[in-house]
Amino acid sequence: MLATIRNVLRTPELRNKILFTIFILAIYRLGAQVPAPGVDLDQLQLLRDNSDSGSGGIFGYLNLLSGGGIANLSFFSLGILPYITASIIIQILTVAIPKLEEWQSQGAIGQAKITQWTRYITVVLALVQSTGIVFLVNRSPEQFFGTGSGIDIFPEGGAGRILLAVLCITVGTAVVMWLGELISQKGIGNGMSVIIFASVVAALPATAIQLWAAGETSTITRYGVLAIALVLLTALIVAIVFVEQGQRRIPVNFPKRQVGRRVMGGSNTYIPLKVNQAGVIPVIFASSLLQLPTLLVNVLPTSGDPLRENWTWGDHVRDWVNNNLFDPTNLGYILLFGFLIVGFAYFYNSIAFDPIRRADDLKKQGGFIPGIRPGSQTEAHLAKILNRITLPGAIFLGLVALIPSAILAWYLGGAATAGLVGFSGISILIGVGVSLELLKQIDSQLMQRNYEGFLK
């Protein structure tokens, strides 16, 4: 391990990429701590001090994936979530809109056009989500912090200050998107995944404190709570690494060809299909999709407004969405979240690995799968294997995303674990998945220079 670290530091290009990535992440973490203009810092600190440490729901998930940006009402409050949601929308529209499908087949030029439209949609979504967050925190801070009824976050300036905060958070989302693209271009790893990884890691100290505090109200001791958490964490990490490394290898043969006096081809290789082909993307997609309606309902009219005392329908819709879509102990939430994870796993795999295109490429290159005819039979064979291997991977993702919260809720009670999203399967999947991807990229860089990598 020490020799590998020395090799990393000895390689100038790799060392510079890692240092650049760390520098960008430091800027992101700094922006997540700077409050937006117009926010009363004393009132915000009072909310944080008096907040319910177990408050979960939308606040817990958004605060986790934004690296604490929501709790600070910072410039980077939304983090990279709007970009992820925009990517979901673009990938869905690619199947339905021929123009987007044409761009996708154009290579780098088409991908640049798709990326540009993803940016536009990101800004629009950031504007909608920032409006929902700012208005909700200003009108009903107890829904985010578990306390704070009557506290005014924007005591001076009124609507002007609120609109300025919305604008700054929207611009901050665009800056985070740009930082992520910089990491992808000049750093190490996928920029968007690395930013989410940094947000999850930043929440680990607070999660440990919450686990320790949750032991006070449980039937077991604090050390018992930490022991259960460590056993769960170790078992999940081992299981995730085992499944992430698992793959189905489809053998492919290339026959020999004689060109003039030279004999070419004749090689045997394989197509690797991972058990978890989509990685953590289905979990992130499902979480982002569940958060969007919760933010939208917060701009509905409320009976608390002086001019809308009889408008109770907005309260009913808001309460139903918040209590069902973001209650980890609710059966409806568990079923919906699991269904979305499985659905997005199939959807992403169908885009990432297209059996039709792969069968055509093999046919053009003269390759074939032993015992399978090129063309339609190869396509059907690849599709069958993909469907079979996607199901256990998708079910595994769903179980890992839901089991930790369920086990802790069993021992500590639902109220005590509502805010422990930092120890949820989502954060563990993101942390382990992105770490493995980073290690693989570092390994590939070292192998190019005949150095031994981390993964042996």
N, C-alpha and C positions, 0 to 999 in steps of 0.2 A: 504494500500500500504506500509506504513512504517513498519507495523507488518510483512508483507511478506518479506520485505528486511531484517529485523532482523532475521527472520527464515532462510533465505538463508545464512546470515553471521554466524548463530549459528550452521549450519550443516557443520562439517569439510570437509567431502568428497566433497560436492557440492561447498563449498567455494574454496577448492583447485583446483577443475576443472575450475572454473571461472577465478581464478588468473592465472592458467597455460595458459588458452586461451588468456587472456590479454597479458601475457608475450610473447607468440608466435606472436601475432599480432603486438606487439611493435617491435620485430625483423624484421617482414615483412615490416613494415612502414619505419624502418631505412634502410633496403636494397633498398627500392624504392627511397631513396634520395641520395644514393651513386653512382656517375657516374662510368661507366665502364672505364677501363684503356685505355689511348690513346686519350680520349676526351679532347679537348681544353675547359677548363672551362670558360674562358673569352668569347670565341666565342659562347658557349652554352648559357651563361647568356645574351649575346647580342641578340641572337635569341629569348629568352624568353621575354626579355624586349620589343622588337619591334614586337612581334608576334601579329597577329590579334586576339583579344579576341573572335571574333565571328567565328574563323576558326573551322569548324567542320569536317565532313567527317570521314575518317578513323582515323585521329589523335584524334578527339574528342572521338570516341568510345573506341579506344585502351587506350587512356589516362585515361578515366573514369574507365574501368574495370581493369586497372593495377595500379590504385591509384596514378596517376601522374608519373609513372615510365618512360613512353615514353618521357615526357617533360624533364626528367633529363638524358635520355639515361643511366639508372641505371642498376645494376646487375639484378634487378627484373623487367625489362622493360616489359616483356611479361606476368608477373603475372601468373595466373593459366589457361589462355586461351588455351595453347597447350594441357593441360591435358583434358580440356573439349572437345576439338576437337577430341582427341584420344578416349575419352569415346564414342563419337558419332560413330566413325568408328568401334569400337569394337562391339557396340550394333547392328549396321547394319550388320556386318559380322557374328554375332551370328545366325542371321536368315538364312544366306546363307551357312555357313560352319558347317558341322555336328560335327566336333571335338570341336568347341567352344560351341555348344549346349550341347554336352555331358559334358563338363566341368561345364557348368552352372547348370546342374542337379546333380552334385556331391557334392553340399553343400559348406562347408568352404574350402575344398581342391581344388575344381575346381575354386572357386572364387579367391583363391590366385594365381592360374595360370593365370586367366584372368587379374587380377590386374597387374601381372608382365609384361604381354604383353602390357598392357595399358601404363605402364611406358616406355617400349622400344619405342613405337610409339610416346609418348610424347616427348622424347629426339630428335627423328628424326624431328618431326614437329617444335620443338623449334629451331633446327639448321636451317631449311628452313626459318622460320619466322624471326629469328634474322638476318639472312643474308639479307633478303628483307628490313628490317627496317634500318639496318646500311648502306647498300648501298644507299637506298633512301634518308636518312637524309644527307649522305655525298655528294650525287650527286645533289639532288633537295630538299633542306630543306624547300623551300616555299610550297611544297605539304603537309608538316606536320604543319608548323608554320605560313603559310600564308605570310611569308616574308623570307628574308635571301638569296636571289639570289647572288651567288658569295662568300658566306661565307664558309670557309673550317673548318669543325668540327675536322678533323684529319690532321692538318698542318704538323706534323712531323711523320716520320716513314712510311707513305704511306700504302701499302698493308699489311705490317706486323702488324701495329697498328690496322687496320680494322679487320683483322682476329682474333687478340687477343680480340677485343671488341665482335665479334661474339661468340667466345668461352666462354667468361665470361658470356654473357647474356644467352647462352644455359645452362651453369652450374647453373646459378642463377635460371632458370626455374626448374631444377631438385631439387634445394634446396627448392623452394616454394612448389613443390609437396610434398616433405618430411615434410615440416612444416604443410601442410594441413592434411597429414596422422597422424601426431602427435596430432593435435587438435581432430581428429575423435577418436583416441585411448584413449587419456588421458585427453582431455578437454571436452567442452560442445558443442553439435551441430555437423553438418557435416562440416568437415574442409574446403573443397573446397568452400562451400556456405558461410561460415563465412569469408573467405579471400576476396571473391568478395564483401560481405557486408561491410567489412572494407574499401575496395577501394571506394565503392560508398559513404559511410559516409564521407570519407576524402575529397571528391570533393564538399561537400555541401557548405562550406564557399566560394569557388571560384564561385560556381553557383549563390549564392546570390549576389556576387559582379557583375557578368555578367548581372544578371537581373536588377540591379540598373543602370548599365551603358547603358543597352539597352533602358532604359526609356528616355535617352537623345535624341535619334533619332526617337522616336515614336511620334504618335499624341496624346498620353496620357501621363500623368506625371509619374515620377518615382514611386510615391506612388500608382498610378493606376496600374502600372505593378506589383508591389509587392502584391497589393490587389487581382488582377486576379490570380497571382501565388498561393497565400494562399488559395483562394477559390477552385482552381483546386486541390491543394494538399489535402485539407480537404475532398473534395468530392471523390477523388480517394482512399484515405485511408479508408473511410467509405465503399465504394463499394468493395474494395479488401477484407477487413476484413469480410464483409457480405458474399461474395461469397466463401471465403476460409473456412468459418465455415459451409457452406451449404453442405448437404449430403443426399443421397437417401439410406434409410435403407431397405434392402431386408430381410424379416422375414425368419427365419430358425427354424424348429422344429426337436427335437430329441426324438424319441419315447421311452417309458419306456421298460426296459428289466429286466427280473428276472433271476438272477444268484444265484442258490441255494435258500436261504431264503431271499436274499437281492434284493431289487428293485432298479435298477440303471437307470440313464438317465431321460428322461422326461422333459428336459429343453427347453425353448424357447429363442432364441437369434436372432441376425440379422447380416447381412454383410453390413458394412458401405461403400458406394461409394460416395466419395466427388465429388462435381460439378467440382472443379478444381483439379482433381486427380494428375496432373503432377506438380502443383505448378509453380515455375518460370523457370523450366528446359527447356520447349520449347522456351521461349524467349532467354535464354542464348545460347541454341543450335543454334537457327536461327541467332543470332548476330555473333557467332563464325564462322558459315559456310559462312556468307556474308563477313567476314573479310579475309578469306583465299585467295580467288582469287585476292583481291585487293593487298595483299602483294606479291603474285606471279608475277603479271604483272609489278611490280616495278623493277624486275631484267631483263626485256626485253631491248634490245638495244634501244638507243635513238639517235636522230639526233644531240644532243648536244655533243656527243663524237667526238673527232677530227678525228678518223679513220672511223666514221660511219655517215657522214654528210647526206648521201642519204637514211639512214634507217629511214624512217618516219612511217612505219607500227607499230612499237613499241609505238610511241607517240599516234597514233590513238587508239590503243587498250587500252592503259593506261588511256587516257582521257575519253573514253567511259565507262570503268569500274568505274573510280573514280566519274564521273558525274552522273551515273545512280544507282550504287549499294550503294552509300553513300551520296545521296542528299535527306534529309528528305522531301523536298518539291516536289520531283519528283514522278509522279503517278506510274511509273514503280517500283520505290523503295518501295512505300507503298503497292502495290499489291504483289510484290515478298516477302516482309517481312511478310505480313499478311498470305500469302499462306504457307510459311515455318513454322510459328507459329502453324497454324492449323494442318499441316501435322505432325509436331513433337509431338503435343499433342496426336494425334491418335496413332502415333508410340510408344510413351513412355507408354501410357495407355495399349496398347496391350501387352507390355512386363511386366509392373508392375502388371497388373491384367489379368491373363490368364483364360478365362472362362472354357477351357477344363480341366485344372489342378484343378481349384476350384470345378468343378462339380464332378470330380473323387474323390477328397478329401471328399466331402460331402457324396458321395455314400459309400465310405469305412467306414466312421464314422457313417453311418446309419441315417444321417440327410437328410431333404428334405425341399423344399420350398412349402408352402401350395398351393394346386391346380396344382402343377407342378410335373410330374413324374421324378424320379432320372435318371441320365444318359444323353442321347442326348437332351431331352427336357429341362432339367435344364441348359445344356450348351448353347442352343439356347436362352433361356430366359435371362441368364446372359449377353450374347453377345449383345442382343437387348437393354437391359437396359444400358450397357456400351456405346454403340454407341450413344444412345439418350442423355445420360448425358454428353458425351465428347464434343459434338458439341457446346452447349451454353457456356461451360467452355472455349473451344478453341477460340470462337468468342470474348468472354469477354477479354481474354488475348490479342488478336490482337487489340481490340479497346483501351484498357488501354495503350498498348505499343505505339500507334500512335496518340491518341487524344491530349495529352498535347502539343506535338510538333506542331500539326496542329493548335490548338487554339492560341498558342503564335505566330506562323507564321502569322496567320490572323491579329492579333493586331499589331505586331511589324515588320512584313515583313520577308521574308525568309532569307535575308542576316543577319539580326540582331539576328536571332534565330539559325543559323547554328551551333554555338558552344555551345548551351545550352543543350548538351546531359546529363548534370548532373540533369536537370529537366525533362528528357524524361520519358515516361512510363516505360522504361526498368529499370532505376535506382529506381523508386518508387516501382515497382513490386518486385525487388530484396530486397529492404530495408524492406518493409512491410512483404513479404513472409518469409524471413529469420528470422525477429524479431518474428513472430508468432511461427515458428518452435522452436526457442530458448526458448520462454516462455512456450511452451508445454513440452519441455524436463525438464525445471526447475520445472514446475508444477508436472510432474510425479515423479521427485526426492523428492519433498516435500511431495507428497501424500503418498509415501512409509514410511514417518516418521510422518504421521498424522498431517502435517502442511497444512494450507490453502494456495492455490497458487494464482498466479496473475489472471488467467482466472476463473471467477466465473459464 
